[in-house]
């Protein structure tokens, strides 16, 4: 099976929780804030929103579970390294506005599913 990779920005639950002044990124209210963030993005500024496999932090071992990240996808492809080298070009101002507050990236993730 051919893997698909996506390049873009991860909506970081920890950053969302910090901005919303919540103690935990597992708080259900974080999901409500994420919906507000997504509704504020210019939908023509990205290809789609996707679930992708979360990166395992350096020094941490896989726990055998699937951890997913919510990605604002700007590019997609089947070659991870080619996608990493690919320039994104002009990033929509709504994404740039959210970047320092709630987004991580740009980076490449393996699409889930």
C-alpha positions as CSV (number, residue, x, y, z in Angstrom):
1,X,0.0,0.0,0.0
2,X,1.4,3.4,-1.0
3,X,1.6,5.9,1.9
4,X,0.4,9.4,1.4
5,X,2.1,12.3,3.1
6,X,0.8,15.8,3.8
7,X,2.7,19.0,4.3
8,X,1.2,21.9,6.3
9,X,0.6,23.0,9.8
10,X,-0.6,21.0,12.9
11,X,-3.2,22.5,15.2
12,X,-1.5,22.0,18.5
13,X,-3.8,21.1,21.4
14,X,-1.3,22.3,24.0
15,X,-1.0,25.7,22.3
16,X,-4.8,26.0,22.0
17,X,-5.2,25.1,25.7
18,X,-2.5,27.7,26.7
19,X,-4.2,30.4,24.6
20,X,-7.6,29.6,26.0
21,X,-6.1,29.5,29.6
22,X,-7.0,25.9,30.2
23,X,-5.1,23.5,32.5
24,X,-5.2,20.5,30.2
25,X,-5.1,20.0,26.4
26,X,-7.5,17.1,27.0
27,X,-10.3,19.5,28.1
28,X,-13.3,19.0,25.9
29,X,-13.5,22.8,25.5
30,X,-10.2,22.6,23.4
31,X,-12.2,20.9,20.7
32,X,-14.7,23.9,20.7
33,X,-11.8,26.3,20.3
34,X,-10.3,24.2,17.5
35,X,-13.7,24.4,15.6
36,X,-13.6,28.2,16.1
37,X,-10.0,28.3,14.8
38,X,-10.9,26.3,11.7
39,X,-14.0,28.4,11.0
40,X,-11.7,31.5,11.0
41,X,-9.4,30.2,8.3
42,X,-9.7,31.2,4.7
43,X,-10.9,27.9,3.2
44,X,-9.3,28.7,-0.1
45,X,-5.9,29.0,1.7
46,X,-5.5,25.3,2.1
47,X,-6.3,22.0,0.3
48,X,-8.1,20.2,3.2
49,X,-8.0,19.4,6.9
50,X,-6.7,15.9,7.6
51,X,-5.9,13.4,10.4
52,X,-2.3,12.3,10.3
53,X,0.0,10.2,12.4
54,X,1.6,12.3,15.1
55,X,5.4,12.5,15.3
56,X,7.0,10.5,18.2
57,X,9.0,13.0,20.2
58,X,12.8,12.4,20.3
59,X,13.8,10.1,23.1
60,X,10.3,8.7,23.4
61,X,9.5,5.1,22.4
62,X,6.3,4.2,20.5
63,X,3.6,2.9,22.9
64,X,1.8,0.8,20.2
65,X,-1.1,3.2,20.0
66,X,-2.1,5.4,17.1
67,X,-1.7,9.1,18.0
68,X,-3.3,11.5,15.5
69,X,-2.7,15.1,14.7
70,X,-5.1,17.5,13.0
71,X,-3.3,19.0,9.9
72,X,-4.1,22.0,7.8
73,X,-2.9,20.5,4.5
74,X,-1.2,22.7,1.9
75,X,0.5,20.0,-0.2
76,X,0.3,16.2,-0.4
77,X,2.3,13.5,-2.1
78,X,3.7,9.9,-2.0
79,X,7.3,10.8,-1.5
80,X,8.1,12.1,2.0
81,X,11.5,13.6,1.2
82,X,10.3,15.3,-2.0
83,X,7.5,16.9,0.0
84,X,9.9,18.0,2.7
85,X,12.0,19.8,0.1
86,X,9.0,21.4,-1.6
87,X,8.5,25.1,-1.0
88,X,5.0,26.0,0.1
89,X,4.9,29.4,-1.6
90,X,2.7,32.1,-0.3
91,X,0.9,31.1,2.9
92,X,-2.6,32.5,3.4
93,X,-2.7,35.4,5.9
94,X,-5.3,33.6,8.1
95,X,-2.9,30.7,8.5
96,X,0.0,33.0,9.2
97,X,-2.0,34.8,11.8
98,X,-2.7,31.6,13.7
99,X,0.9,30.2,13.3
100,X,2.5,31.7,16.4
101,X,-0.5,31.0,18.6
102,X,-1.9,27.6,17.8
103,X,0.0,26.0,14.9
104,X,3.2,24.0,14.6
105,X,5.0,23.7,11.2
106,X,5.3,23.6,8.4
107,X,6.2,20.0,8.6
108,X,5.3,16.6,6.9
109,X,3.1,13.9,8.4
110,X,1.9,10.5,7.2
111,X,-1.8,10.7,6.4
112,X,-3.9,8.4,8.5
113,X,-6.3,6.0,7.0
